[in-house]
Structure formats: C-alpha cells, structure tokens
Amino acid sequence: MKKFDWKKVGYIFGIVLFFVGTLDPLEGSVLIVFGSVILTFITKRTNDRHKKWFRLNAILIIIGVIFMFYLSSLGGFGGASELSWWWALLILPYPVGWLSQVILLLMRLFEKK
C-alpha cells in the first residue's frame, strides 16, 4: 500500500483552485489567491527549484487583488467615478502574476523529468 502524499494532493488542489478561480477572474480572485498561496507553500515545503517564482507570483497576485478590492470599495475608477483610469495601474500586478503563474505551470507540465 502506498503512503499518502499530502504534498502532491496539496499541489493538485492549489492548481485546481487557481484554474477554477480563473473562470471568473473578478469573483474568483479569492480562489486564485488561495490556489497560488497553496502552491507557494507546497513548493517551499518540497524545496522545489521554482519556489522563488511561485512566491513572486503569489505576492504579485495578492497585491493586485488587494488593490482591486480597495478600488472597488471606493466606487471603481474611470467613468462616473472620481478616480481616473490611472488608478487601474495598481491592479496590474494581478494579471502579471496570474500570467506568470500559468506560464510556470505550463513549463512544469512539459519539462522532462
């Protein structure tokens, strides 16, 4: 009987949360944050060679999502809002971190073992 590998299950769970949150990037941003944090935690525990990239992506995603919720609480930006469109630059770390995370996961999927 094989020993239960919680790290592998956690890694897969993090990927699932990350991609389920991607179905709706606004409301699913919380799932994306949790998925990226779980991936960061698991890769740190397994001493993975990409752990720094996972950490950087998680930090970018968290910062972008925090600013997204903050600006949303202020009424958004542009249009009838008092905030100009330039405030949207504060959200930019979220899609950059997300895209970098997707690229990293795809690289890991197709790399030779």
Phi, psi and omega per residue, in radians:
M1 nan 2.330 -3.122
K2 -1.339 2.588 3.078
K3 -1.354 2.461 -3.135
F4 -1.195 2.183 -3.127
D5 -1.820 1.621 -3.092
W6 -1.144 -0.453 -3.137
K7 -1.210 -0.698 3.109
K8 -1.178 -0.718 3.105
V9 -1.123 -0.746 3.115
G10 -1.103 -0.693 3.115
Y11 -1.091 -0.817 3.129
I12 -1.134 -0.712 3.111
F13 -1.072 -0.714 3.098
G14 -1.093 -0.733 3.109
I15 -1.134 -0.739 3.135
V16 -1.095 -0.822 3.106
L17 -1.025 -0.764 -3.118
F18 -1.031 -0.818 -3.077
F19 -1.408 -0.492 3.040
V20 -1.167 -0.693 3.080
G21 -1.120 -0.467 -3.131
T22 -1.199 -0.391 3.127
L23 -1.046 -0.562 3.040
D24 -2.414 1.611 -2.991
P25 -1.075 -0.348 3.139
L26 -1.450 -1.093 3.126
E27 -1.272 -0.468 3.132
G28 -1.448 0.035 -3.114
S29 -1.065 -0.544 3.112
V30 -1.154 -0.717 3.083
L31 -1.141 -0.681 3.115
I32 -1.108 -0.721 3.098
V33 -1.085 -0.867 -3.131
F34 -1.085 -0.723 3.116
G35 -1.094 -0.753 -3.140
S36 -1.219 -0.592 3.094
V37 -1.202 -0.713 3.090
I38 -1.102 -0.761 3.102
L39 -1.064 -0.708 3.119
T40 -1.118 -0.776 -3.140
F41 -1.087 -0.804 -3.105
I42 -1.149 -0.758 -3.128
T43 -1.193 -0.509 3.050
K44 -1.221 -0.731 -3.133
R45 -1.164 -0.565 -3.128
T46 -1.601 0.038 -3.124
N47 0.952 0.799 -3.135
D48 -1.188 2.604 -3.116
R49 -1.269 -0.277 3.124
H50 -1.750 0.228 -3.025
K51 -1.056 -0.580 3.125
K52 -1.186 -0.638 3.112
W53 -1.210 -0.694 3.086
F54 -1.103 -0.697 3.121
R55 -1.137 -0.785 3.131
L56 -1.076 -0.768 3.129
N57 -1.092 -0.736 3.134
A58 -1.111 -0.724 3.126
I59 -1.114 -0.776 3.109
L60 -1.065 -0.781 -3.129
I61 -1.108 -0.777 -3.126
I62 -1.088 -0.796 -3.140
I63 -1.083 -0.803 3.141
G64 -1.111 -0.688 -3.135
V65 -1.227 -0.683 3.091
I66 -1.048 -0.818 3.108
F67 -1.150 -0.591 3.115
M68 -1.106 -0.796 3.104
F69 -1.170 -0.661 3.141
Y70 -1.131 -0.844 3.134
L71 -1.140 -0.589 3.081
S72 -1.143 -0.647 3.120
S73 -1.201 -0.412 3.093
L74 -1.489 -0.041 3.125
G75 1.816 0.173 3.121
G76 1.492 -2.899 -3.127
F77 -2.417 2.774 -3.137
G78 1.232 3.102 3.103
G79 1.040 -2.240 -3.113
A80 -1.435 -0.076 -3.123
S81 -1.287 2.775 3.091
E82 -1.366 -0.318 -3.125
L83 -1.522 2.419 3.128
S84 -1.372 2.991 3.132
W85 -1.133 -0.352 -3.130
W86 -1.101 -0.425 3.107
W87 -1.135 -0.347 3.133
A88 -1.144 -0.355 3.107
L89 -1.085 -0.427 3.124
L90 -1.215 -0.346 3.129
I91 -1.513 -0.266 -3.047
L92 -0.927 -0.605 3.107
P93 -1.045 -0.481 -3.140
Y94 -1.093 -0.994 3.133
P95 -1.187 -0.524 3.104
V96 -1.152 -0.797 3.108
G97 -1.137 -0.675 3.123
W98 -1.113 -0.844 -3.130
L99 -1.108 -0.713 3.102
S100 -1.112 -0.664 3.108
Q101 -1.149 -0.740 3.113
V102 -1.087 -0.778 3.126
I103 -1.085 -0.737 3.125
L104 -1.106 -0.757 3.127
L105 -1.156 -0.666 3.089
L106 -1.171 -0.694 3.078
M107 -1.046 -0.766 -3.135
R108 -1.187 -0.534 3.135
L109 -1.185 -0.684 -3.039
F110 -1.759 0.018 3.125
E111 -1.361 2.666 3.131
K112 -1.352 2.434 3.132
K113 -1.425 nan nan
